[in-house]
Amino acid sequence: MVFNWFRRKFGGSGEEPSPPAETPTAAPSAESKESTESTASPGILNWAKTALQSIQARQQSESAATIETPEETQETPPAEPVAAEAPAPVSVESEKVAVAESAPVQPVVEAEPVEPASSLVLDEGFLWSAEVLAAQGRRPEEVDIEEITWLQRLRQGLGKTRRGLVHQLRAIVGQGPLSRDAVEEIEMLLLQSDVGVKATDQIIAALQTKIRQETLPADRAIAYLKEILREILDRPFQEGYRRDFAPKKGVLNIWLIAGVNGVGKTTTIGKLAHIATQSGYRCLIAAADTFRAAATEQVKIWGQRSGVEVIANPGKNTDPAAVVFDAIGAAQARGTELLLVDTAGRLQNKANLMEELKKIRRIIDKKAGDAQIESLLVLDATLGQNGLRQAQVFAEAAQLTGVILTKLDSTAKGGVALAVVQELGLPIRFIGAGEGIKDLRPFCSFEFVEALLSSEVEVAA
């Protein structure tokens, strides 16, 4: 059973979780107990045990259902499968859609590795992930192994920032009540973590207001800092952006994906297509980055990996708007629910690029005026403030509605997420923390801040 990330439950309210139900499965090993019981509170430890047992039970049940075959079907050869009638592939020829007469080749979908139940360990990484999920009011029986592994991956990706920020924060606030000198030191740490001037100013102003009211010991100071960061990241939702972000079922949704070449735009589209298909959406990709060498071939590879067909023009330097026009027609004819549009990112030719994006948007508005349209900017988290300057160039032409932050690996400074929201006023919709097809997930401010300012214990690789 595939986990549905579009309908995943999370809120970050910090409310106490519902009491866990008893699960009649084997307890973790004695070795695992000894390594974790001393570092986890009894409530979280019991929650994590129940979650682990539930995951193992589901995996064992699914594995047994897959391999178990009734005797009748073993003795009787299976009937010849009837090939389902599939829609003909669409290609762009001189800005027109041509339907091939031959049957389409089925896309090659790369099998995703399944985490074996025997390899799951109640280690400190699992406990930290469990604590984050429990704090959001989740029941342990609801948790999926993909959530656990994603949280660990996110925490690892923010490891560099956390080591440089949290350790020094604890050293500063550990000296006693939070003084004005300590606040200035925190300000320098935030700027060094790519938080940005505006976001840093807001954080420092809030801290200074707080210390006028009361003295803050170390733990309370960091807890209050987490509240401030979450408030910044969630502010776009208070200004009109909807918190739940998923394609609307039964209608055409068009997501225009913009960004400078090299930020991971095309691979991000492939990962979005994977999330969409795994969540039950009919999806297409429009290869409208027609100027970059090998861009179409690259997006076709990702289309194969996610099992999604790509609408492309075989010619070179063709009109991107024509590809989008034909892709919309194909999507409408096939009842597609999500059309992902790859676009060019030649910032060195800024004027032409912006006109191209505007033209694509006009085509979308004219040909699919009733579609649910989102315009998402892909930003490379490793670029820091340079990425913000790129974003400002795209903001007007593409009518941006959200940001996808990629490459949150060990080389990135996670504070850039705060700078993005503060400078652009746009919500972060997805974050990427790796190169795999599962390494892009919907953004949750609560989980991000916890990974950024969590305890010093590192998650095992």
N, C-alpha and C positions, 0 to 999 in steps of 0.2 A: 504494500500500500504506500503510495507516494504522498508525502506531506504537502498540504496546500498552503503556500506562503501568502497568497493573496487574502486568504480568509483566516490567517493566523490571529489568535487572540493575544493582544498585549495592550497595556495601557500605561504602566509605570505609575500607578496610583500609590504604590507603597503600602497598600492595605494588607492586612493579615490574610493569608490564604485559608481556604476552607479546610476543615480537618481531613487529613488523608484517610482513604478507605483502606482496610486491611487487604493485603494481597497474599494469598496462600502460595508463595513460591519460596525457593531457597534463599537464605540470607547470604550477603557477601562473605567472602573468605575472611578468615581471622587475620591474615596479613594486611588486607585492605582496611579492616577495622582499626588495627593498631596504628596505621599510618595516617588516619583521618580523624578518629574520634577525639583526639586531643586538640584539634584545631577548629572543630565545628561545634556549634551549639546543638544541644539535644534535639530541638525542634527541626532545624535544617537538616541534621543528620538523618532523622527519621523520614523527613520529606524526600531526601535524596535516595534513601534506601528504597522507599516505595516506588519512586519514579524509575529507578534502575530495574527493579523487579518487574514493573509493568512493561517496560521496554523489552526486556528479555523474554517475557511471556508472549508478547505480541510477535516478536521475531521468530520464536520457536513455533508458534501457531501458524504463521505465514509460511515458514519453511516446510512444515509438515503438510500443509495444504497444497504446496507446489509439487512436492515429490510423491504424494500419495495418489495412486491411480487405482480405481476399482478394477476387480478381476474381469468384469465383462468387457471393459474397454481394452484390456490387455489381450484378450482372446480374439476380439473382433477388430479387424483392421479399420482405421478411421476412414470415413468417407472422403472422397476427393474434394478438397476445398473449392468453393466457388469464388472466383475472383470478383471482388466488389468493383462496381463501375466507379472509376475515379475520374475527377475532372482533368481535362487535358491541360498540360502545362502552358503557361503564358510566357511569351517572350516579346520583347519590344523590337519592332522592325520599322524604322523610319517613323517613329512616334506613334505606331499603331500596334495593337495587340493581335498577334497571330496565334491561332490555336493549332497545335501540332496534331496530325492525324494519328500518329502512333501513340500507344499507351505510355503514360509517364513512368519513368524509372522511380521506384520507391526510394525515398531518402534513407541513407544509412545512418541509423541512430546509434551513437556510441553508448554502450552499456555502462550504466553507473555502478561503481563498486558498492556493494552492500556491506555495511558494518556488521561483522559476525557477532552474535550474542556473547560468545566466549571471550571476545577481546575487550568488552566493556569493563571498566574498572572504576570503582568508587574512589577515585583519586581526588586530589585537591582541585584539579581542573573541573571535574564533574561537580564537586561540591560548590565551587564558586558559581558555576552556571545554574545549579539548582537554587542557590540563594537568590540569584537575580530573577529567575522565573517565579519563585515563590513570593517574592516581594511585590510582584505584579498581580497577585491574586490568583495565580494559576494552580490548578489541582495537579498533583503528581501523575495521576492517571491520564491527563491530557497531553503530557509532554512527549515529544518525539525525539529520537536520537539525532535527527538533523538539527534541531534547535540547540541541543547540547554541544554538538561539534562546531556549529556556527559560532556560538558564543565563545568557545575556547579559541577559535581561529581569530575572531575579532580582537580578543584580549591579547593574543600573541602579536597581531598586527600593530596594536597600539603600545607594544612593550617599550619601544625606544622613548616615546613621549612620557610614558608612565614612570619609567626609571629616572628620567631627567626632571620630571615635575613633582611626582608624589614624594619621592625620597627627600628632595630638598624642601618641599612644603612641610613635611613632618619635622624636619630639622628646625625650620623657622618657627613653626607654631609650638613645637615641643619645648621651646625655651620658656614658655609661660603664656600668660594672657596675650592675645593678639594686639600688638602695639602698632603705632603708625609707621615705625621703622620696618616692622615685619610686613606690613601691607605694601610698602615700597619694594621690598625684596620680592614679594609675590607678583607685583606688577612686572618686574623684569623677567621672572620665570614665565609668565604668560606670554609676553612678547617673544621670548625665545622659542616658545612652542607654537608659533604662527597663529596665535589667537587673533592678532590684528589690533590696531590702535583703538578703534571704536568699541569693539567688544571688551577689550581690556579696561578701557575707561569706565564702561558700565559696571563691570565686575568689581573694580576697585571702589567705585562710588557706593555700591551696595555694601561692600565689606566695611567701609568707613562709617556708613550709617549704622551698621550693626554694632560696631565696637563702641560707638558713642552710647549705645543703650545697655550693653553688657559686655563683660570680658568673655573671651571664647577660648577654652582649652583646645588642645589639638584635635581630638575627635569631632567636637562640635564645629570647629572651624571648617574642617574638610567636609562635613555633612552639609553645612550651610553653603559652602562653595558649590557642591553638587546641585543644590536647589537653584542657585543662580544660573549655572550652566544649562540646566534643563529648561529654565524659564526662557533663556535666550533662544535655544534651539526650537522651542515650541511656539514662539511668538507669532510666526506666520499663520498659525491656526486660529489665533485670536483676531487676525486681520482679514479673514475671509476665505482662506484656503481650507479645504476639507481635510480632516485628519485621516480618514480612511481613504486609501488610494488603491483602486483596482479597476480594471476594465469593466464596463457595464455589460452584463450578459444580454444576449439577444439583439444587440445593435452594433454598428460599426464604431470602433474606437480607433483613432489615429494618433500615434505617438511619434512626433517629429523629434529625432535625436540629433542634437547639434554639438559641436565641439571642435577644437583645434586638432589637426592631425597629430597622432602620437599619444593622445590621452587615454586610449583604450575604447574609443567610440564603437568601432565595428565589433570588437569582442563583447562589449557590453550589450549590444543588440542581440547577439547570439545567446547570451545568458538570459536576457529578458524573454526571448522566444522560448527558451527552455522552461522558465518559470511559468509562462503562459500556457504552454501545451500540457505541462504536468498538472496545471490547475484546471484543465478542461476547456480551454478557449481554442477556437479555430483561429489560426494565426497565419499571417503572410509577412514577408520582408520585402521592402522596396530598396533596391541597390541604387540609390540616387547620388552616390559619391562617384561620379563618372570620370573624374579628372585624375584622381590618384592612381598611380600604377598598381595593379593587382588588387585594388580595393574590392572589385566585384567578385573576384575569385576568393578572396578572404571571407567575405560575407556568405558566399555559397558554401564554403567549408563549415562555417558555423551553422548555417541553415541545415546542412546534413546532420550535424551533431545533435541538433535540437529537433529534427524531424519536421522542419518548416520549409516550404517552398519559397524560393527567391525570385522576384520579378526583376529582370535585368535587361539591359540593352547590350548586345554583343559588340556594338561599335565602340570606338574610342572618342573621347571628348564630345559626347553627345549631350543633349539638353537634359539636365537633371529633372526639370519640371515635367518633361514629357514622360519620363519613367514614373514619376509620382502620379501623373494623370492616368496612365495605363494601369498602374498598380491599384488605384482606387476603383477603376472600372472592374478589374478582376476581383477585388475584394467584395464589391457590391454584388457581382454575379454569383459568387460562391457562398455568400452568407458568412463571410469572414467577420470575426468579432474584434480582432486586434491586428492592425496594420502598423508595423514598425518601419519607419523611414530613415534610412541612413543618408546622411548629407555630407557635403564636402567641408573641409576645414582649413582652407588655404588662407591663413591669416595674413600672410605676406602680401596677398592681393585683396586687402580688406574691402575696398569699395565694391569690387565685382562680387565678392563672396556675400556681402550683405544684401546686394540686389538679388542675387540668386536665391537666398533664403526667403526674401520677401516675395519673390515670384512663386516659390513653392507654396508658401502660406496662402497666397491668393488663389492658387489652383485648388488647394484643399478646401478653402472657404467656399469657393464657387461650386465645385463638383460634389462636395460632401458636407454641405452646410449643416445638415442635421446630425453629423457624427459627433461623438465625444472626443474633443481634440485636446491633447496635451503637448507641450513643447518643453523638452527636458534637455538641460545642458550637462554634458559630461565634463567633469573637471578632474585633473590628475592631482591627487593630494600631495604628491611629492614636490609640486611646483610652488606651493605656498602662496605668497602674495602675487607672484607672476600669474598664477592661475586666476586670481581675482581680477586682474586687469583684463585678461582674456574674456572673462565672464561679462564684464561691463560692456565690451564691444558687441557681444552677441545679444545682450538683453533686449535691446530695442527691436532689432530686425526680426528676431525669431519669436517675439512675444512670449518669453519664457514663463513657464508655470511651475518649474521645479528644477532640482539639481540632482545629478547622480555623481557621487564622489567615489573615484576609483583609486586603486593602488595604495590602499591603507595597509601597507605591509610594514616591515620593520624599519624601512628607510623613511617613512612619512612622518610628519609631525601632525598628530591628530587634532591639534588646536585649530587647524584651518577650517574645520567644520563650523566652528563658532564664527569665524571671520566671514565665511560664505553667507551664513544666515543674516548676520548683522549688516553686512555691506549691501547685499542684494535684496534682502527682504523676502527671499524665496525659501520654501521648505526643502529640506533634503529628503528625497524620495527613496533612493537606494544607495547602498554603499558596497564597495567591493574590497575584498581583503585577500586576493589571490588570483591565480590564472585559470583555475578549474571552472567548469561549467556551473558548479554549485557555489562558486565563491562570490556571488552577488545576491544580496538579500535586501528586503525592505528595511528602511531605516527606522530605528526606535531610539528616541533620545535617552530614555531611561537606561537602556542597555549600553548605549554608547558612553554615557557619562560614567556608569559603573565600571566599564572596561578601562576608561581613561584614568579614573581616580580610585581604582580598587587597591586591595592590600598588596604588600610587597612580594607575596609568594607568587612565583611564576608558574604558569600552566605548563604541564609536561608536554613535550612535542608529540 
